[in-house]
Amino acid sequence: MTHISPIKQRIRIIFGKFDALKYTGNLDLAKIWERVLRRARLPILYTQGFNTRPRIQLASALPLGITSECEILDVALKESVPLDGLAEHLLSVSPKGLRIYTIHEVETTGPALQTLVRSAEYRIRFEDSIDPTHMQAQIDRVLTSGEILKISERKGKTKTVDLRPLILDLTVESSGDLIAHLAVGGRGNIRPDAVLEEMEWDTFHHTIHRFRLHLDTPEADGE
């Protein structure tokens, strides 16, 4: 017996979080997107059962207080819709701080978006000046470390985690911004503030912006 998927179209939205929206958590962000999609009258596909939910997927949770220009949302639709003008239509019913960059179709039978995420790149801008020589010395120390062990506690249980494999690269631009390429997803996660704490820069005033998500498939990369 041939199984017919109820998904007629799957669209991938590359969007940004700015202004007050950067303080919105992942669950609330999903609710905001549901409202936007409903206001735009898109034929969203919902799960079955008593507590139905929209078939939407966010690629990766963004820590609170961080802006982004590379967030990714997959939306399953029960009817196909034209993509021309869709971004502008969605923006017209979106809250301030939500920016939409591109919308394209992806395979309806493709893997779940969260399973594709492998890493993210962040731009960390310091309001306080840090000596470039000291900054480079700290970067070299972290990148040449064999391991960076941290003890984490969750639900009353302690666990020792090696952060070093999760720090893929650290570089300093001529502007003085720190670019941190960090692991994200099922293979491990590390937050930018954990890197700043390890480098003893967490007390400096700074802003963090996520500008690229790397996925397992080039077609899906939010670059």
GIUR-V629059 format. One record per pair of residues at least 24 apart in sequence whose ideal C-beta (glycine too) atoms are under 10 Angstrom apart, sorted by the first residue. I is the first residue (numbers start at 1). GAP is how many residues later the second one is. D is the distance in Angstrom with one decimal. If there is no record, write none. Layout:
# GIUR-V629059
i->(I/I)
gap->(GAP/GAP)
d->(D/D)
This chain:
# GIUR-V629059
i->(5/5/5/5/6/6/6/6/6/6/6/6/7/7/7/7/7/7/7/7/7/8/8/8/8/8/8/8/8/8/9/9/9/9/9/9/9/9/9/9/9/9/9/9/10/10/10/10/10/10/10/10/10/10/10/10/10/10/11/11/11/11/11/11/11/11/11/11/11/11/11/11/12/12/12/12/12/12/12/12/12/12/12/12/12/12/12/12/13/13/13/13/13/13/13/13/13/13/13/13/13/13/13/13/14/14/14/14/14/14/14/14/14/14/14/14/14/14/14/14/14/15/15/15/15/15/15/15/15/15/15/15/15/15/15/15/15/15/15/16/16/16/16/16/16/16/16/16/16/16/16/16/17/17/17/17/17/17/17/17/17/17/17/17/18/18/18/18/18/18/18/18/19/19/19/19/19/19/20/20/20/21/21/21/21/21/21/21/21/22/22/22/22/22/22/22/22/22/22/22/23/23/23/23/24/24/24/24/24/25/25/25/25/26/26/26/26/26/26/27/27/29/29/29/29/29/29/30/30/30/30/30/32/32/32/32/33/33/33/33/33/33/34/35/35/35/36/36/36/36/36/36/36/36/36/37/37/37/37/37/38/39/39/39/39/39/40/40/40/40/40/40/40/40/41/41/41/42/42/42/42/42/42/42/42/43/43/43/43/43/43/43/44/44/44/44/44/45/45/45/45/45/46/46/47/56/57/57/57/57/58/58/58/59/59/59/59/59/59/59/59/59/59/59/59/59/60/60/60/60/60/60/60/60/60/60/60/60/60/60/61/61/61/62/62/62/62/62/63/63/63/63/63/63/63/63/65/65/65/66/66/66/66/66/66/66/66/66/66/67/67/67/67/67/67/67/68/68/68/68/68/68/68/68/68/68/69/69/69/69/69/69/69/69/70/70/70/70/70/70/70/70/70/70/70/70/71/71/71/71/71/71/72/72/72/72/72/72/72/72/72/73/73/73/74/74/74/74/74/74/74/75/76/77/77/80/101/102/104/104/106/106/106/107/107/107/110/110/110/111/111/111/111/113/113/114/114/115/115/115/115/116/116/116/116/116/116/116/116/116/117/117/117/117/117/117/117/117/117/117/117/117/118/118/118/118/118/118/118/118/118/118/118/118/119/119/119/119/119/119/119/119/119/119/119/119/119/119/119/119/120/120/120/120/120/120/120/120/120/120/120/120/120/120/120/120/121/121/121/121/121/121/121/121/121/121/121/121/121/121/122/122/122/122/122/122/122/122/122/122/122/122/122/122/123/123/123/123/123/123/123/123/123/123/123/123/123/124/124/124/124/124/124/124/124/124/124/124/124/124/124/124/124/124/125/125/125/125/125/125/125/125/125/125/126/126/126/126/126/126/126/126/126/127/127/127/127/128/128/128/128/128/129/129/130/130/130/130/130/130/130/132/132/132/134/134/134/135/135/135/135/135/135/136/136/136/137/138/138/138/138/138/138/138/139/139/139/139/139/139/139/139/140/141/141/142/142/142/142/142/143/143/143/143/143/145/148/148/148/148/150/150/150/150/152/161/161/161/162/163/163/163/163/163/163/164/164/165/166/166/166/166/167/167/167/168/170/170/177/177/177/178/178/179/179/180/180/181/181/182/183/184/184/184/185/185/185/185)
gap->(40/71/103/104/39/40/42/49/70/71/72/102/38/48/68/69/70/71/100/101/102/35/37/68/69/70/71/72/73/100/33/34/36/66/67/68/69/70/71/72/74/96/97/99/35/45/47/64/65/66/67/95/96/97/98/99/100/103/31/62/63/64/65/66/69/70/72/75/92/93/94/95/45/47/60/61/62/63/90/91/92/93/94/98/101/207/208/210/24/43/58/59/60/61/62/73/74/77/87/88/89/90/91/209/45/55/56/57/58/59/73/85/86/87/88/89/90/199/207/208/209/43/53/54/55/56/57/58/72/75/76/79/83/84/85/86/87/88/207/51/52/53/54/55/81/82/83/84/85/193/194/195/45/49/50/51/52/53/54/80/81/82/192/193/49/50/51/78/79/80/81/191/48/76/77/78/79/80/75/76/77/46/47/73/74/75/76/77/78/40/41/42/43/44/45/46/75/185/186/187/41/42/43/74/38/40/71/73/74/36/37/38/39/32/34/35/36/37/38/31/34/29/32/33/42/44/69/24/26/27/28/43/62/63/65/66/25/40/42/57/61/65/41/58/59/60/37/54/55/56/57/58/59/62/64/36/38/40/53/56/55/50/51/53/54/55/41/46/49/50/51/52/53/54/40/48/52/33/35/36/37/39/44/47/48/32/33/34/35/36/37/38/31/32/33/34/35/30/31/32/33/34/30/32/29/57/55/56/57/58/55/56/59/53/54/55/56/57/58/61/125/126/154/156/161/163/53/54/56/57/58/59/60/124/125/129/150/153/155/162/53/123/128/58/122/146/148/151/59/126/128/129/130/131/145/147/128/142/143/54/56/58/125/126/127/141/142/143/144/30/56/140/141/142/143/144/31/52/54/140/141/142/143/144/145/154/30/32/54/140/141/142/143/153/31/50/51/139/140/141/142/143/144/151/152/153/27/28/30/139/142/151/41/42/44/45/141/143/148/149/150/27/30/40/32/36/38/39/40/42/146/28/32/28/31/25/121/120/115/116/111/113/114/110/112/113/107/109/110/104/105/106/109/102/107/71/72/70/71/100/101/69/70/97/98/99/100/101/104/105/66/67/68/69/70/72/96/97/98/99/103/105/50/65/66/67/68/69/70/95/96/97/98/103/47/49/50/62/63/64/65/66/68/69/70/71/93/94/95/96/48/60/61/62/63/64/65/69/70/72/90/91/92/93/94/102/47/48/58/59/60/61/63/88/89/90/91/92/93/102/55/56/57/58/59/60/69/70/73/86/87/88/89/90/50/52/54/55/56/57/69/84/85/86/87/88/89/46/48/52/53/54/55/56/68/69/71/72/77/80/82/83/84/85/48/50/51/52/53/80/81/82/83/84/50/51/52/70/75/78/79/80/81/77/78/79/80/73/75/76/77/78/47/75/42/46/48/69/71/74/76/40/42/44/65/66/67/35/37/41/43/64/66/34/35/36/62/32/34/40/60/61/62/63/28/30/31/32/33/39/41/60/30/57/58/25/28/53/56/57/24/25/26/27/28/53/42/46/47/50/40/44/47/48/42/27/29/33/26/25/27/31/32/34/35/26/34/25/24/25/28/29/27/28/31/46/25/29/29/30/32/28/30/32/33/28/30/31/33/28/31/26/29/30/28/29/30/31)
d->(9.7/9.2/5.9/6.6/6.0/9.7/9.2/8.8/8.1/9.8/6.1/9.5/6.0/7.3/9.9/4.7/7.1/7.4/9.8/4.4/8.0/8.1/8.1/8.7/5.9/5.8/5.4/5.2/9.3/7.4/9.8/8.6/9.3/8.6/7.9/4.4/8.5/7.2/4.3/6.7/9.3/6.4/9.4/6.9/9.2/8.8/9.6/6.1/7.0/5.5/7.2/6.7/5.2/6.9/4.7/8.7/7.2/9.6/8.7/8.6/7.3/5.1/8.6/6.8/9.5/7.8/7.1/7.9/5.7/7.1/5.8/7.4/9.6/9.2/6.3/7.3/5.5/7.9/8.3/7.1/5.7/7.4/4.9/9.5/7.8/9.5/6.9/8.5/9.5/9.4/8.5/7.1/4.5/7.8/6.7/8.9/8.0/7.7/6.3/8.4/7.7/5.2/8.7/9.9/9.6/8.4/6.6/7.3/5.9/8.3/9.5/9.6/7.6/4.7/4.7/7.6/8.4/9.0/9.8/5.3/9.2/9.9/8.4/8.4/8.6/5.2/7.7/6.4/9.1/8.9/9.6/8.8/6.4/6.1/4.9/6.5/8.9/9.1/9.4/7.3/5.6/4.3/7.4/6.6/8.3/7.4/3.9/7.9/6.8/9.5/9.2/9.5/6.5/8.0/6.0/4.9/8.5/9.8/6.1/6.4/6.9/8.0/9.8/8.7/5.2/8.1/8.3/8.4/4.6/7.9/6.4/9.3/8.3/9.1/5.7/3.6/9.0/9.7/8.7/7.3/5.8/8.5/9.6/9.6/6.7/7.3/3.2/5.9/9.3/7.9/9.4/7.2/5.9/6.2/5.0/7.8/7.2/9.7/9.4/9.3/5.6/6.4/9.7/9.5/9.0/7.8/9.1/8.4/9.5/7.7/8.9/9.4/6.4/6.2/8.6/4.0/7.2/9.6/9.5/9.6/9.0/6.7/8.6/8.1/8.4/8.9/9.0/8.1/6.5/8.9/6.1/8.6/8.2/6.4/9.9/7.3/7.8/6.0/8.1/9.3/9.0/8.6/9.8/8.2/9.2/8.7/9.9/5.9/9.0/9.7/5.7/5.2/7.9/7.4/9.4/9.3/6.5/9.2/7.6/8.9/8.9/9.7/8.7/8.8/3.9/8.6/9.4/8.0/5.6/5.3/9.5/8.0/5.4/8.9/9.5/9.1/9.3/7.2/6.4/9.7/8.9/6.3/8.4/9.0/8.3/10.0/9.9/5.2/4.9/4.1/8.6/6.9/6.7/7.4/6.5/7.4/9.8/8.4/4.3/6.0/4.5/9.0/9.1/8.5/9.7/9.4/6.2/4.3/6.3/9.7/7.4/7.8/10.0/9.9/5.1/6.5/9.9/7.5/5.3/9.4/8.7/8.6/5.9/7.4/8.9/7.1/8.8/7.2/9.8/4.9/9.9/9.7/6.8/5.2/6.6/8.5/8.9/6.4/9.7/9.6/9.5/8.9/8.8/8.8/9.7/9.8/6.3/9.8/9.7/9.8/5.3/7.3/7.2/9.9/7.9/8.9/8.8/8.6/7.3/10.0/7.4/9.7/8.9/7.2/9.0/8.4/4.6/6.8/5.9/8.8/9.5/7.4/7.6/4.8/7.4/9.3/9.5/9.0/9.1/9.4/6.7/4.1/7.4/9.6/8.6/9.7/7.3/7.1/9.9/7.3/7.5/5.6/8.5/9.1/8.4/7.8/8.4/9.6/6.0/5.8/5.3/4.9/9.6/9.4/4.5/7.4/9.5/9.5/9.6/7.7/7.5/7.5/6.4/9.9/9.0/8.3/6.1/7.8/7.8/9.2/4.7/9.5/9.5/8.0/6.9/8.6/8.1/4.6/9.3/9.8/9.1/9.1/7.6/10.0/9.2/8.8/9.0/9.0/9.1/9.6/9.2/7.4/6.5/9.8/8.9/9.5/8.2/9.1/7.8/10.0/8.2/8.5/9.2/8.1/7.7/7.1/7.5/7.8/6.5/9.4/7.8/7.8/9.5/9.3/9.2/4.2/4.6/6.2/5.8/8.9/9.6/5.5/3.8/7.7/9.0/9.6/6.3/7.6/5.9/7.9/9.5/9.2/9.4/7.3/7.1/5.5/8.7/6.6/9.8/8.7/5.2/6.6/5.9/9.7/9.1/5.8/9.4/6.1/6.4/5.4/5.6/7.5/8.7/9.7/10.0/9.9/8.7/7.7/4.5/9.1/9.5/8.7/7.6/5.9/8.2/4.5/8.8/9.4/9.7/8.9/5.6/8.7/6.7/5.3/7.0/9.3/8.9/8.6/6.4/7.1/5.0/7.8/9.8/9.7/7.2/5.9/4.2/8.1/7.7/9.4/9.8/8.3/7.2/4.7/8.0/6.8/9.4/4.8/8.7/5.5/6.7/5.3/7.3/8.8/8.3/9.4/5.3/7.6/6.0/8.2/9.6/8.5/7.3/4.7/8.0/5.7/9.5/9.6/9.9/9.9/6.5/4.2/7.7/6.2/6.2/9.4/8.3/7.0/8.4/9.6/5.6/7.5/5.3/8.0/9.7/8.0/7.8/5.1/8.0/9.6/6.2/5.0/7.9/7.5/6.6/7.8/7.5/9.5/7.3/5.3/7.1/4.8/8.6/7.4/4.0/6.4/7.6/9.0/8.9/4.5/5.5/7.9/7.3/9.1/9.2/7.1/8.8/9.7/6.9/6.7/9.6/6.9/9.6/7.1/9.8/9.9/9.7/9.5/5.6/7.8/7.3/8.4/8.3/9.7/9.6/6.4/10.0/8.8/10.0/9.7/8.8/4.6/7.3/7.5/9.9/9.4/4.7/7.5/6.8/7.9/9.7/7.6/9.1/9.3/8.1/6.4/6.4/7.6/6.3/6.3/7.3/9.7/7.6/6.2/9.8/9.0/9.7/9.4/9.4/6.1/9.5/7.5/9.0/8.1/9.9/8.5/8.9/9.7/9.4/9.0/5.7/6.5/7.9/9.9/6.9/9.6/9.5/9.2/3.9/9.7/8.7/9.0/9.2/6.3/8.4/9.3/7.4/8.4/9.7/9.8/9.2/8.5/9.4/8.8/9.8/8.6/9.8/8.6/8.4/9.7/9.8/9.3/7.3/8.3/9.3/9.3/8.9/9.0)
